[in-house]
Amino acid sequence: MAAMYGVYHGSNGLKHIARRVHNATLILAEGLKRAGHTLQHDLFFDTLKIQCGCAVKEVFDRAGQRQINFRIYSDDTIGVSLDETVTERDLDDLLWIFGCESSSELVAESMGEETRGILSTAFKRTSKFLTHQVFNSYHSETNIVRYMKRLENKDISLVHSMIPLGSCTMKLNSSSELTPITWKEFANIHPFVPLDQAQGYQQLFRELERDLCEITGYDKISFQPNSGAQGEYAGLTAIKAYLNAKGERHRNVCLIPKSAHGTNPASAHMTGMKIQPVEVDKNGNIDIAHLKAMVDKHKDNLAAIMITYPSTNGVFEEDISDVCDLIHKHGGQVYLDGANMNAQVGLCRPGDYGSDVSHLNLHKTFCIPHGGGGPGMGPIGVKNHLMPYLPTHPVVALQLDKDACPLGTISAAPWGSSAILPISWAYIKMMGGKGLKHASEIAILNANYMAKRLEKHYKVLFRGARGYVAHEFILDARPFKKTANVEAVDVAKRLQDYGFHAPTMSWPVAGTLMIEPTESEDKAELDRFCDAMINIRQEIAEIEEGRMDSRVNPLKMSPHTLTCIMSPKWDRPYSREVAAFPLPFVKPESKFWPTIARIDDIYGDQHLVCTCPPMEVYESPFSEQKRASS
């Protein structure tokens, strides 16, 4: 959204907006001074800090009549910020609130040419910006919409087919869940408004917290973390604060099984913990013998274990309760990564089998869209003993326990990206307890169905003790490197020709593909994906048997673009039909055409091309003036 804002307005449009905002602030500043108020700063852009020349209560009473909020600082100064949505009527209201008898029009007319504000200082920007063609081409709604549509056409998404990204839970984000976030009552409210103006949000927070506590078995939820990684950091910081309060500040070792989620070590390191990896056995479970050895080795300094359940290897750890008991017995806490909660909702609760704290990826299990890097929500749930150490906020007072020792602030807003919480609230309310449980069951059933169909063609790397997988599973593509010169990346690229997004590639095990179908896909879609994978295996067999060249074949040359297929020259040892329409369900009328053919990933990684200008370009004119004067 921010990118398209820049594309639509371009540098000239942004300058115009900035001037308009700054001019409005200059008018307001002039009117405030005429009304007897004092500005804390003479230089400003869009924000004023005001020392009132009258009673602050009088100003706030008048503001309440106009339904306008100000920021009040601890020293009784008032903060006012303007943006491009402020109208002339808004300025008139602001001037009236502060006791200025003139309108904004009259104030503006009386201001001299010398009142140019920041534009007459060395802080005025003189260098060019947003010079790329894309920021100078799409300045009408017609053109910007067409540009966005062209970009959209390049992306394979859930409108085309399932996205089987393991550990990502790319499930349906239904329109009924998304609709409320477009309502102005949710979308256009500032996160720092007085709580009596956000009672609807407060009710939503309370109900969502109650539901998530019921689902997870925890006693308290903090919505402040904005991502899973922030949730990990907040949870681990709460653990450290709890241990410190007990006088066990020396506990700083975090055990992390190799089957845990990928961000865990980074989060533990950020909180100052020392990381001790724990091995996994041949079935993808935690190696209990190695775990016990590591617990014994670090028993005096053990702070926590970070465990993912079901594991990132796609299996339910049958010893999960024993693992939690072992850690607690030696004075540690259990952090359970909630990335795979989509396999647990309604079936088991982390708080019941021994976990002390988890983050919940609302942008996975609870249906907030998260393609393209966000937005995300990673609230943490904790047991009672960790409640005093949840995040707080310096601007908005949160309700805290009487024994609270809050760890500080994790993100800028008190309830994180609260504007997207109506999605998860609506999902839970519409599904109900039975629906949520059924969704988890179908997610696990879908994964096991696909694993069963594909096991004759690919090795399923890990299974549970009873032969089943969890909600995701890993296919081993490593043997094909030796037999056919085919790697996981070749299978991933070839899937585009069948109309599918690739599974998670080479993680958590290099040379593998991790598949998570979610509960959103029906059997027909699961079968289409399986048919594609089986047909790709047959293409690999043709290479293995010498019927297809090991370097020029449909996998190595994939994906096949429309430009490639329509080229008058076709010199490949397989037909255009095999390249672009490999199975009957790939039809011209619904075909997804990749826009970019194969690139040399390894070459690109090893030969970086820096398009950045030299550092001297970033030096401001103000620095040059400062050097000259000195």
Backbone torsions as a table, in degrees:
resi	resn	phi	psi	omega
1	MET	NA	-45.8	179.0
2	ALA	-63.6	-38.8	179.6
3	ALA	-63.3	-44.8	-178.9
4	MET	-68.3	-29.2	173.9
5	TYR	-60.2	-45.0	178.2
6	GLY	-68.0	-39.5	179.4
7	VAL	-63.9	-43.3	-176.0
8	TYR	-67.8	-45.3	-175.4
9	HIS	-84.1	-34.0	-176.6
10	GLY	65.6	-179.0	-176.4
11	SER	-65.1	-41.5	-179.3
12	ASN	-65.6	-42.0	179.3
13	GLY	-64.9	-40.7	179.2
14	LEU	-67.2	-38.1	175.7
15	LYS	-61.3	-42.9	179.8
16	HIS	-61.8	-44.2	178.9
17	ILE	-62.6	-44.6	-179.3
18	ALA	-61.7	-42.9	179.4
19	ARG	-63.6	-41.4	-179.1
20	ARG	-63.0	-44.6	178.8
21	VAL	-63.6	-45.7	-177.2
22	HIS	-66.7	-41.1	178.6
23	ASN	-62.5	-40.6	177.7
24	ALA	-62.7	-38.5	178.6
25	THR	-67.5	-38.2	177.0
26	LEU	-62.6	-41.8	178.9
27	ILE	-63.2	-45.6	179.4
28	LEU	-61.7	-43.7	-179.3
29	ALA	-60.5	-42.8	-179.9
30	GLU	-63.9	-43.6	179.1
31	GLY	-64.4	-37.8	179.1
32	LEU	-64.7	-42.0	179.4
33	LYS	-64.5	-38.8	179.1
34	ARG	-66.3	-27.3	-179.4
35	ALA	-85.7	3.3	174.8
36	GLY	94.1	14.0	178.7
37	HIS	-97.1	160.6	-177.9
38	THR	-116.5	133.1	176.5
39	LEU	-90.5	137.4	-179.3
40	GLN	-69.7	-26.2	-177.4
41	HIS	-136.2	142.0	176.7
42	ASP	-85.2	-22.8	-178.1
43	LEU	-110.2	125.8	-176.6
44	PHE	-157.7	166.1	175.3
45	PHE	-112.9	-65.4	-176.9
46	ASP	-130.8	1.2	-174.0
47	THR	-127.9	134.3	179.3
48	LEU	-119.2	138.8	172.4
49	LYS	-112.6	120.8	-164.2
50	ILE	-117.9	127.9	169.3
51	GLN	-93.8	111.2	-171.9
52	CYS	-70.0	141.0	175.0
53	GLY	-89.8	3.7	177.2
54	CYS	-136.9	-174.9	-179.8
55	ALA	-66.5	132.8	179.1
56	VAL	-61.0	-37.3	-179.7
57	LYS	-60.8	-37.9	178.9
58	GLU	-61.9	-42.9	178.7
59	VAL	-63.5	-44.0	-177.8
60	PHE	-69.3	-33.4	176.5
61	ASP	-64.1	-43.2	179.2
62	ARG	-68.4	-36.2	177.8
63	ALA	-63.5	-38.1	178.6
64	GLY	-62.5	-34.0	178.2
65	GLN	-65.9	-28.5	179.7
66	ARG	-99.3	5.5	-179.7
67	GLN	54.7	49.0	179.0
68	ILE	-121.9	134.6	178.8
69	ASN	-102.0	140.3	171.7
70	PHE	-118.5	162.4	171.8
71	ARG	-93.1	133.0	177.0
72	ILE	-108.8	126.0	179.3
73	TYR	-90.3	167.5	-176.8
74	SER	-64.8	-23.3	179.5
75	ASP	-93.4	15.5	178.2
76	ASP	70.7	12.4	169.3
77	THR	-80.9	159.7	-176.2
78	ILE	-115.7	137.5	177.0
79	GLY	-107.1	133.3	178.6
80	VAL	-131.2	127.2	177.1
81	SER	-121.6	140.2	178.7
82	LEU	-115.2	157.0	172.8
83	ASP	-141.8	-171.6	-173.2
84	GLU	-72.8	-8.6	178.3
85	THR	-85.0	-8.7	-178.6
86	VAL	-71.4	129.1	-178.6
87	THR	-102.6	174.3	176.4
88	GLU	-61.6	-37.2	178.1
89	ARG	-64.8	-38.5	177.2
90	ASP	-61.7	-42.5	178.3
91	LEU	-62.6	-41.1	178.1
92	ASP	-61.2	-41.7	178.2
93	ASP	-62.1	-43.8	-179.5
94	LEU	-62.7	-43.8	179.4
95	LEU	-63.9	-40.3	178.0
96	TRP	-63.3	-41.5	-179.2
97	ILE	-59.3	-39.0	-177.5
98	PHE	-90.1	7.3	172.8
99	GLY	84.6	16.4	177.0
100	CYS	-81.9	128.3	-175.1
101	GLU	-82.8	-12.2	-179.1
102	SER	-93.4	154.0	173.3
103	SER	-82.0	166.5	179.3
104	SER	-63.3	-33.6	179.1
105	GLU	-64.5	-45.0	-179.2
106	LEU	-67.1	-39.3	178.1
107	VAL	-62.7	-43.3	-178.6
108	ALA	-63.9	-40.7	-178.2
109	GLU	-66.2	-29.4	-176.6
110	SER	-88.4	-8.1	-179.1
111	MET	-79.5	134.5	-178.6
112	GLY	-79.6	170.2	180.0
113	GLU	-64.2	-23.2	-177.3
114	GLU	-71.4	-15.5	179.7
115	THR	-82.9	78.8	-177.9
116	ARG	-109.3	-1.5	175.8
117	GLY	59.1	-135.6	-173.5
118	ILE	-66.2	-20.6	-178.6
119	LEU	-70.6	-15.8	179.7
120	SER	-101.0	12.6	-179.0
121	THR	-114.2	174.1	178.3
122	ALA	-70.7	-9.1	-179.7
123	PHE	-83.9	-5.9	177.1
124	LYS	-65.0	131.3	179.8
125	ARG	-75.9	131.9	178.5
126	THR	-115.7	-18.4	-178.7
127	SER	-77.8	156.3	179.4
128	LYS	-78.7	154.6	177.1
129	PHE	-149.1	160.2	-177.2
130	LEU	50.7	53.0	-176.5
131	THR	-87.4	-12.3	-179.4
132	HIS	-61.8	150.0	-176.0
133	GLN	-56.7	-33.9	-175.8
134	VAL	-63.5	-27.7	179.4
135	PHE	-87.6	4.4	-176.8
136	ASN	-132.3	29.6	-174.3
137	SER	-132.2	-24.1	-167.4
138	TYR	-124.2	71.4	-172.8
139	HIS	-108.8	18.3	170.6
140	SER	-126.4	156.8	-178.8
141	GLU	-61.8	-37.6	178.6
142	THR	-57.8	-49.3	-175.7
143	ASN	-71.3	-38.6	-178.5
144	ILE	-67.8	-38.6	178.7
145	VAL	-65.6	-41.7	178.2
146	ARG	-65.4	-38.5	177.7
147	TYR	-63.2	-45.2	179.3
148	MET	-64.5	-36.0	178.5
149	LYS	-66.0	-39.2	177.3
150	ARG	-62.8	-39.7	177.2
151	LEU	-65.6	-42.3	179.7
152	GLU	-60.3	-38.3	-178.6
153	ASN	-64.3	-18.9	179.1
154	LYS	-81.2	-14.8	-173.9
155	ASP	-100.0	129.4	170.1
156	ILE	-85.8	127.9	-172.4
157	SER	-141.3	-173.7	-178.6
158	LEU	-66.5	-14.0	175.6
159	VAL	-75.3	-14.8	177.8
160	HIS	-98.4	-47.2	-172.4
161	SER	-169.1	176.4	179.1
162	MET	-66.4	149.5	174.4
163	ILE	-111.4	102.1	-170.5
164	PRO	-88.0	31.8	-177.0
165	LEU	-64.8	112.7	178.1
166	GLY	-62.9	139.0	178.9
167	SER	71.6	5.8	-179.1
168	CYS	-107.5	-21.5	177.6
169	THR	51.8	63.4	-178.8
170	MET	-85.4	72.4	-175.5
171	LYS	-93.8	175.3	-179.3
172	LEU	-61.5	133.3	169.9
173	ASN	-109.6	92.1	-167.8
174	SER	-71.2	152.6	-178.6
175	SER	-61.7	-36.7	-178.7
176	SER	-64.8	-30.9	177.4
177	GLU	-77.1	-32.4	-175.3
178	LEU	-82.1	-25.4	-174.6
179	THR	-54.5	-45.9	-175.3
180	PRO	-59.7	-27.8	-177.1
181	ILE	-72.1	-10.0	176.0
182	THR	-88.9	-11.3	-179.5
183	TRP	-71.1	135.5	-175.7
184	LYS	-60.8	-30.0	-179.0
185	GLU	-63.0	-29.0	175.4
186	PHE	-94.0	-40.5	-168.7
187	ALA	-81.7	-28.4	-169.3
188	ASN	-109.3	27.8	-179.6
189	ILE	-110.7	137.4	-178.4
190	HIS	-75.3	140.0	-177.5
191	PRO	-65.7	-13.8	-178.1
192	PHE	-105.3	14.2	-179.4
193	VAL	-63.4	153.2	173.4
194	PRO	-53.7	140.3	-172.5
195	LEU	-63.1	-25.2	179.1
196	ASP	-71.2	-10.6	175.1
197	GLN	-96.1	0.0	-176.9
198	ALA	-132.0	43.3	-177.7
199	GLN	-65.6	-32.8	177.4
200	GLY	-63.8	-44.4	176.1
201	TYR	-61.4	-43.5	-179.0
202	GLN	-61.0	-39.5	176.8
203	GLN	-64.7	-42.2	178.6
204	LEU	-60.8	-44.2	178.3
205	PHE	-59.3	-46.1	-177.8
206	ARG	-62.5	-45.1	-177.7
207	GLU	-68.9	-40.3	179.8
208	LEU	-67.3	-40.1	177.1
209	GLU	-61.7	-44.7	179.7
210	ARG	-60.9	-42.4	180.0
211	ASP	-66.7	-43.2	-178.9
212	LEU	-67.7	-35.6	175.4
213	CYS	-64.3	-40.1	177.9
214	GLU	-64.8	-38.7	-178.3
215	ILE	-70.5	-36.4	-171.3
216	THR	-101.5	-20.7	-176.2
217	GLY	85.1	10.2	176.8
218	TYR	-90.1	170.4	-174.7
219	ASP	-104.3	-19.1	-176.9
220	LYS	-152.9	145.6	178.8
221	ILE	-122.7	137.1	168.6
222	SER	-111.7	124.9	-178.8
223	PHE	-90.2	4.9	-171.8
224	GLN	-68.9	-40.5	-177.9
225	PRO	-61.0	135.7	-174.2
226	ASN	-95.0	-0.4	-179.0
227	SER	-159.3	168.8	175.9
228	GLY	-60.5	-41.0	-179.7
229	ALA	-64.6	-40.4	175.8
230	GLN	-64.4	-36.6	177.0
231	GLY	-63.4	-42.1	176.4
232	GLU	-58.5	-47.0	-179.0
233	TYR	-61.6	-45.4	-179.3
234	ALA	-63.1	-43.0	-179.1
235	GLY	-65.1	-44.6	179.2
236	LEU	-67.5	-36.7	177.5
237	THR	-65.0	-37.5	175.8
238	ALA	-63.5	-40.5	177.2
239	ILE	-61.3	-46.2	179.9
240	LYS	-61.8	-42.8	179.9
241	ALA	-63.3	-39.2	178.0
242	TYR	-63.4	-46.4	179.8
243	LEU	-65.3	-40.0	177.8
244	ASN	-60.9	-41.9	-179.3
245	ALA	-64.8	-26.7	177.9
246	LYS	-83.2	-1.3	-177.2
247	GLY	81.9	21.3	-178.0
248	GLU	-116.0	47.5	-178.3
249	ARG	-60.8	-23.9	-177.3
250	HIS	-71.3	-17.0	-179.5
251	ARG	-72.4	111.0	-175.4
252	ASN	-143.2	15.2	179.9
253	VAL	-101.0	129.0	178.4
254	CYS	-115.8	120.0	176.1
255	LEU	-84.6	132.5	179.9
256	ILE	-134.0	108.5	176.4
257	PRO	-61.5	150.4	179.1
258	LYS	-69.3	-8.3	176.1
259	SER	-93.6	4.4	-179.1
260	ALA	-79.9	172.2	-176.7
261	HIS	-70.9	152.8	-168.9
262	GLY	-65.9	-27.1	-177.5
263	THR	-82.9	-10.3	-174.0
264	ASN	-55.9	-49.4	-178.4
265	PRO	-60.6	-38.1	-179.9
266	ALA	-64.0	-42.8	-179.5
267	SER	-65.3	-43.0	179.2
268	ALA	-62.4	-40.5	179.4
269	HIS	-64.3	-40.0	-179.4
270	MET	-63.4	-28.8	179.3
271	THR	-87.4	3.4	176.7
272	GLY	87.9	12.2	179.7
273	MET	-85.9	153.7	172.7
274	LYS	-92.6	137.4	-170.5
275	ILE	-102.3	129.7	175.2
276	GLN	-120.5	107.1	178.2
277	PRO	-65.8	149.9	176.5
278	VAL	-122.8	133.5	-176.2
279	GLU	-72.1	161.9	173.0
280	VAL	-116.9	156.2	-180.0
281	ASP	-88.4	-175.9	-174.4
282	LYS	-65.8	-19.2	179.4
283	ASN	-95.2	4.2	178.0
284	GLY	89.2	1.2	178.0
285	ASN	-86.3	163.9	173.4
286	ILE	-60.8	134.7	175.2
287	ASP	-75.8	101.9	-173.1
288	ILE	-61.9	-38.3	179.6
289	ALA	-62.9	-42.5	179.1
290	HIS	-69.3	-37.8	177.8
291	LEU	-60.2	-47.4	-179.5
292	LYS	-61.2	-38.5	178.8
293	ALA	-64.4	-41.1	-179.7
294	MET	-71.2	-36.4	176.6
295	VAL	-63.9	-43.8	178.8
296	ASP	-64.0	-39.1	-179.2
297	LYS	-64.8	-38.0	-173.6
298	HIS	-111.6	19.6	-172.0
299	LYS	-56.9	-33.1	-178.1
300	ASP	-76.0	-23.8	-176.3
301	ASN	-119.3	11.9	-176.8
302	LEU	-68.4	121.9	178.0
303	ALA	-101.1	-44.9	-172.8
304	ALA	-164.5	165.4	165.2
305	ILE	-122.9	140.7	173.3
306	MET	-108.8	117.2	-175.4
307	ILE	-129.9	143.7	177.7
308	THR	-108.6	131.4	-177.0
309	TYR	-137.8	125.9	-12.6
310	PRO	-56.4	158.6	-174.6
311	SER	-67.7	163.0	177.3
312	THR	-65.3	-15.1	175.3
313	ASN	-79.9	-1.9	175.3
314	GLY	83.4	30.1	177.0
315	VAL	-134.4	149.7	172.6
316	PHE	-80.4	123.8	177.2
317	GLU	-70.5	110.3	-177.1
318	GLU	-68.8	-20.6	-178.2
319	ASP	-100.4	23.6	-172.8
320	ILE	-59.3	-42.6	179.8
321	SER	-66.0	-40.1	178.8
322	ASP	-64.6	-38.0	178.3
323	VAL	-62.1	-46.1	179.8
324	CYS	-62.2	-42.8	179.8
325	ASP	-63.1	-39.6	-179.6
326	LEU	-62.6	-43.8	-179.8
327	ILE	-65.4	-45.2	-180.0
328	HIS	-63.3	-38.3	-179.5
329	LYS	-59.9	-29.2	-178.3
330	HIS	-104.1	20.9	170.7
331	GLY	86.1	6.3	-179.0
332	GLY	-96.7	172.2	177.4
333	GLN	-114.3	156.2	-177.9
334	VAL	-109.0	117.4	172.3
335	TYR	-101.0	118.1	179.4
336	LEU	-106.1	116.6	179.8
337	ASP	-67.4	125.7	-176.5
338	GLY	-89.0	15.0	-176.5
339	ALA	-59.9	-30.5	-176.3
340	ASN	-108.5	30.9	-179.3
341	MET	-64.2	-19.0	-178.1
342	ASN	-63.8	-15.2	176.8
343	ALA	-98.3	2.5	-174.9
344	GLN	-117.4	-27.2	-171.1
345	VAL	-55.4	122.9	179.0
346	GLY	84.3	-11.0	-178.0
347	LEU	-107.1	-40.1	178.2
348	CYS	-154.3	161.5	-176.1
349	ARG	-128.6	125.9	-179.2
350	PRO	-54.0	-38.7	-179.2
351	GLY	-65.9	-19.8	-179.7
352	ASP	-85.5	-35.1	-175.6
353	TYR	-97.9	11.0	166.7
354	GLY	124.9	-2.0	-178.7
355	SER	-78.1	146.5	178.7
356	ASP	-98.1	-29.3	-176.6
357	VAL	-157.3	144.5	175.5
358	SER	-144.5	154.8	162.9
359	HIS	-101.2	153.9	178.7
360	LEU	-118.0	122.9	176.1
361	ASN	-81.3	89.5	178.6
362	LEU	-62.3	-23.6	179.2
363	HIS	-83.1	5.8	171.7
364	LYS	-117.7	-82.1	-173.8
365	THR	-60.0	-35.5	-171.8
366	PHE	-111.0	30.4	156.5
367	CYS	75.4	10.1	172.9
368	ILE	-74.6	128.7	179.7
369	PRO	-61.1	141.0	-179.1
370	HIS	-140.1	21.2	173.7
371	GLY	-70.9	148.7	177.0
372	GLY	76.8	16.8	172.8
373	GLY	95.5	9.5	176.8
374	GLY	151.8	-175.8	-3.4
375	PRO	-76.0	164.0	-179.2
376	GLY	-132.5	164.8	173.0
377	MET	-141.2	127.0	-179.5
378	GLY	-126.1	54.5	-179.1
379	PRO	-58.1	152.5	178.3
380	ILE	-111.9	142.2	172.7
381	GLY	-109.0	140.0	-177.5
382	VAL	-134.4	157.3	170.3
383	LYS	-79.7	169.3	-172.0
384	ASN	-53.3	-41.1	-173.1
385	HIS	-68.7	-17.5	178.6
386	LEU	-98.6	-5.1	-177.2
387	MET	-56.7	-38.9	-178.4
388	PRO	-64.5	-12.8	-171.3
389	TYR	-110.7	19.9	177.1
390	LEU	-75.9	161.5	-178.7
391	PRO	-62.5	151.1	173.5
392	THR	-122.2	-165.9	-177.8
393	HIS	-149.0	138.2	-175.5
394	PRO	-78.9	-16.2	-176.1
395	VAL	-106.6	-48.3	-179.3
396	VAL	-101.0	121.6	-178.1
397	ALA	-73.5	119.8	177.4
398	LEU	-93.5	150.7	177.8
399	GLN	-72.6	119.1	-176.6
400	LEU	-119.0	152.7	174.6
401	ASP	-65.3	152.7	-178.2
402	LYS	-62.2	-24.7	179.8
403	ASP	-98.4	16.8	-173.0
404	ALA	-64.4	139.1	171.5
405	CYS	-131.3	68.4	-169.8
406	PRO	-58.3	146.1	-175.7
407	LEU	-79.7	-6.6	-177.1
408	GLY	116.0	-153.5	-174.6
409	THR	-114.2	133.6	-178.1
410	ILE	-97.4	-38.2	178.5
411	SER	-139.3	169.2	-169.9
412	ALA	-64.7	-36.0	-176.0
413	ALA	-100.5	147.1	-173.9
414	PRO	-63.6	-32.6	178.6
415	TRP	-117.8	35.2	176.9
416	GLY	59.5	-142.9	178.7
417	SER	-82.8	69.2	-171.1
418	SER	-63.3	-24.3	-177.2
419	ALA	-64.2	-17.5	179.5
420	ILE	-103.0	-1.7	178.5
421	LEU	-65.3	-27.4	175.8
422	PRO	-57.0	-24.8	178.8
423	ILE	-63.9	-51.2	-178.7
424	SER	-68.1	-38.1	176.6
425	TRP	-57.8	-47.8	-177.8
426	ALA	-65.9	-40.0	179.3
427	TYR	-59.3	-48.1	-177.9
428	ILE	-65.6	-43.0	-177.8
429	LYS	-66.5	-40.3	-178.0
430	MET	-74.6	-32.8	179.9
431	MET	-77.8	-39.7	-175.6
432	GLY	69.5	173.2	-177.7
433	GLY	-60.4	-45.9	-179.3
434	LYS	-65.5	-40.4	-179.3
435	GLY	-66.3	-40.2	179.1
436	LEU	-64.5	-43.2	178.2
437	LYS	-63.1	-42.8	179.8
438	HIS	-62.7	-38.3	178.5
439	ALA	-61.3	-43.8	178.0
440	SER	-61.6	-42.2	-179.6
441	GLU	-63.3	-41.4	-179.9
442	ILE	-69.3	-37.2	177.6
443	ALA	-59.5	-43.7	179.2
444	ILE	-69.9	-41.8	179.1
445	LEU	-61.5	-44.8	-180.0
446	ASN	-59.4	-43.8	-179.8
447	ALA	-64.4	-41.6	-179.3
448	ASN	-69.9	-34.8	176.2
449	TYR	-62.7	-46.2	-179.5
450	MET	-65.8	-41.5	179.3
451	ALA	-61.4	-38.9	179.6
452	LYS	-66.7	-41.5	179.2
453	ARG	-65.8	-34.3	-172.6
454	LEU	-93.7	-11.5	-173.3
455	GLU	-64.4	-23.6	177.8
456	LYS	-77.4	-13.2	-174.5
457	HIS	-114.1	-28.5	178.6
458	TYR	-134.6	153.2	174.7
459	LYS	-80.9	123.8	172.0
460	VAL	-81.7	115.8	-165.3
461	LEU	-66.8	-43.3	-177.1
462	PHE	-131.7	142.0	172.7
463	ARG	-137.9	159.5	175.7
464	GLY	-72.1	177.1	-176.4
465	ALA	-61.1	-25.5	-178.5
466	ARG	-99.2	9.6	174.5
467	GLY	91.1	4.9	-178.3
468	TYR	-106.6	160.8	172.9
469	VAL	-103.2	174.3	177.1
470	ALA	-88.3	-126.3	-177.6
471	HIS	-94.0	-0.9	179.6
472	GLU	-150.6	163.5	-178.7
473	PHE	-152.6	161.5	-175.3
474	ILE	-115.4	127.7	174.2
475	LEU	-99.9	135.3	-177.3
476	ASP	-92.0	115.6	178.1
477	ALA	-103.5	2.0	-175.0
478	ARG	-63.8	-36.9	-179.5
479	PRO	-61.2	-26.2	-175.7
480	PHE	-70.5	-19.5	177.8
481	LYS	-62.0	-40.6	-178.6
482	LYS	-79.5	-37.9	-173.2
483	THR	-86.3	-26.1	-173.3
484	ALA	-142.8	5.6	-176.7
485	ASN	60.0	30.0	-179.5
486	VAL	-110.4	135.5	179.5
487	GLU	-119.8	173.2	-178.9
488	ALA	-56.5	-37.4	-179.1
489	VAL	-63.2	-32.9	178.9
490	ASP	-67.1	-41.9	176.9
491	VAL	-64.0	-42.6	-179.6
492	ALA	-61.0	-44.1	-179.9
493	LYS	-68.3	-39.1	-178.0
494	ARG	-65.3	-31.9	179.7
495	LEU	-59.6	-27.6	177.4
496	GLN	-61.4	-34.5	179.1
497	ASP	-67.6	-23.2	177.0
498	TYR	-90.4	-3.4	177.8
499	GLY	91.5	20.7	-177.6
500	PHE	-120.5	143.4	168.1
501	HIS	-69.1	146.5	179.5
502	ALA	-70.3	151.1	168.8
503	PRO	-68.3	176.7	174.1
504	THR	-64.6	127.5	-170.5
505	MET	-108.4	132.4	174.2
506	SER	57.6	32.6	173.4
507	TRP	-153.7	132.9	7.8
508	PRO	-83.2	-2.6	179.8
509	VAL	-118.5	127.2	179.7
510	ALA	-59.4	140.3	176.8
511	GLY	79.5	17.0	-179.7
512	THR	-124.4	171.6	176.1
513	LEU	-126.6	125.7	179.7
514	MET	-105.6	126.9	-171.5
515	ILE	-117.9	128.5	174.9
516	GLU	-131.4	107.6	-175.2
517	PRO	-80.4	-22.0	-172.0
518	THR	63.4	175.8	179.6
519	GLU	-84.6	-5.0	-171.7
520	SER	-77.2	-18.0	-173.8
521	GLU	-97.1	139.8	177.1
522	ASP	-85.2	174.8	-175.6
523	LYS	-62.9	-35.5	-179.0
524	ALA	-62.1	-41.1	179.5
525	GLU	-70.3	-40.1	176.3
526	LEU	-59.3	-41.4	-179.3
527	ASP	-67.1	-37.8	178.0
528	ARG	-61.3	-44.2	179.3
529	PHE	-64.8	-44.1	178.6
530	CYS	-62.2	-41.2	178.0
531	ASP	-60.3	-40.3	178.4
532	ALA	-63.2	-46.0	-179.9
533	MET	-64.6	-38.3	178.9
534	ILE	-67.5	-40.4	178.7
535	ASN	-66.7	-37.1	176.0
536	ILE	-63.6	-37.3	177.1
537	ARG	-63.6	-35.2	176.8
538	GLN	-68.8	-35.8	175.2
539	GLU	-64.2	-37.4	176.0
540	ILE	-64.5	-40.5	179.8
541	ALA	-61.3	-36.0	178.1
542	GLU	-63.0	-34.3	176.4
543	ILE	-71.2	-44.4	-179.6
544	GLU	-59.9	-35.0	-177.5
545	GLU	-89.8	2.5	176.3
546	GLY	81.8	7.2	-179.8
547	ARG	-85.6	-6.1	177.7
548	MET	-140.7	140.7	-178.1
549	ASP	-62.4	141.6	-176.2
550	SER	-76.0	-13.1	-180.0
551	ARG	-110.1	-34.4	179.7
552	VAL	-115.2	96.7	-178.0
553	ASN	-152.5	169.7	-175.4
554	PRO	-58.9	-27.3	179.9
555	LEU	-79.6	-48.8	-176.9
556	LYS	-67.5	-27.4	-177.4
557	MET	-96.2	-0.1	-179.3
558	SER	-78.9	158.7	-3.7
559	PRO	-80.7	159.6	-177.4
560	HIS	-102.3	115.8	-178.5
561	THR	-82.6	166.6	177.1
562	LEU	-64.0	-38.0	177.8
563	THR	-59.7	-42.6	178.7
564	CYS	-63.7	-47.5	-176.4
565	ILE	-66.8	-34.5	-177.0
566	MET	-86.7	-3.7	-179.3
567	SER	-61.6	137.5	179.5
568	PRO	-64.9	-21.3	179.4
569	LYS	-102.1	123.4	178.0
570	TRP	-134.3	105.2	-174.6
571	ASP	-117.7	25.4	-177.8
572	ARG	-95.8	150.1	-174.7
573	PRO	-79.9	26.6	174.2
574	TYR	-146.4	159.2	-171.8
575	SER	-78.9	163.1	174.9
576	ARG	-62.6	-34.4	179.8
577	GLU	-64.3	-43.8	177.1
578	VAL	-61.1	-37.8	-178.6
579	ALA	-66.6	-48.7	-168.8
580	ALA	-105.2	-26.1	-177.4
581	PHE	-130.1	65.1	-170.5
582	PRO	-71.0	-20.6	178.5
583	LEU	-137.1	157.0	-175.6
584	PRO	-58.6	-29.3	-177.9
585	PHE	-74.8	-10.9	175.4
586	VAL	-86.8	100.7	-172.7
587	LYS	-111.1	150.0	-179.2
588	PRO	-56.4	-37.4	-174.6
589	GLU	-73.5	-19.3	-179.8
590	SER	-123.3	9.1	-176.1
591	LYS	-64.1	132.4	170.0
592	PHE	-91.2	121.3	-178.9
593	TRP	-99.3	115.0	172.1
594	PRO	-59.2	142.0	-177.3
595	THR	-93.8	-15.3	-179.0
596	ILE	-126.4	131.8	176.7
597	ALA	-80.2	-174.7	-175.6
598	ARG	-63.5	134.9	172.0
599	ILE	-114.6	161.2	179.9
600	ASP	-85.4	94.5	-175.7
601	ASP	-59.9	-44.7	-176.2
602	ILE	-64.4	-44.0	178.5
603	TYR	-60.5	-43.4	-179.6
604	GLY	-62.9	-39.1	179.3
605	ASP	-67.8	-32.5	-175.1
606	GLN	-92.6	-12.7	-178.6
607	HIS	-128.6	75.0	-178.2
608	LEU	-68.3	137.8	176.8
609	VAL	-112.2	110.5	-178.1
610	CYS	-86.2	120.5	178.3
611	THR	-100.5	10.5	-179.0
612	CYS	-78.1	140.3	174.7
613	PRO	-70.1	161.6	179.4
614	PRO	-64.0	159.0	-175.5
615	MET	-59.0	-30.5	-177.8
616	GLU	-59.2	-29.2	-177.4
617	VAL	-63.9	-28.4	-175.8
618	TYR	-82.0	-9.2	-177.7
619	GLU	-69.2	132.7	-175.6
620	SER	-82.6	153.4	175.8
621	PRO	-58.3	-29.7	-179.6
622	PHE	-60.9	-38.1	179.7
623	SER	-64.4	-40.1	179.7
624	GLU	-64.6	-41.5	179.5
625	GLN	-64.3	-38.4	-179.5
626	LYS	-64.9	-41.4	179.3
627	ARG	-65.7	-40.5	-178.4
628	ALA	-64.6	-39.9	-178.5
629	SER	-70.4	-26.8	179.4
630	SER	-86.3	NA	NA
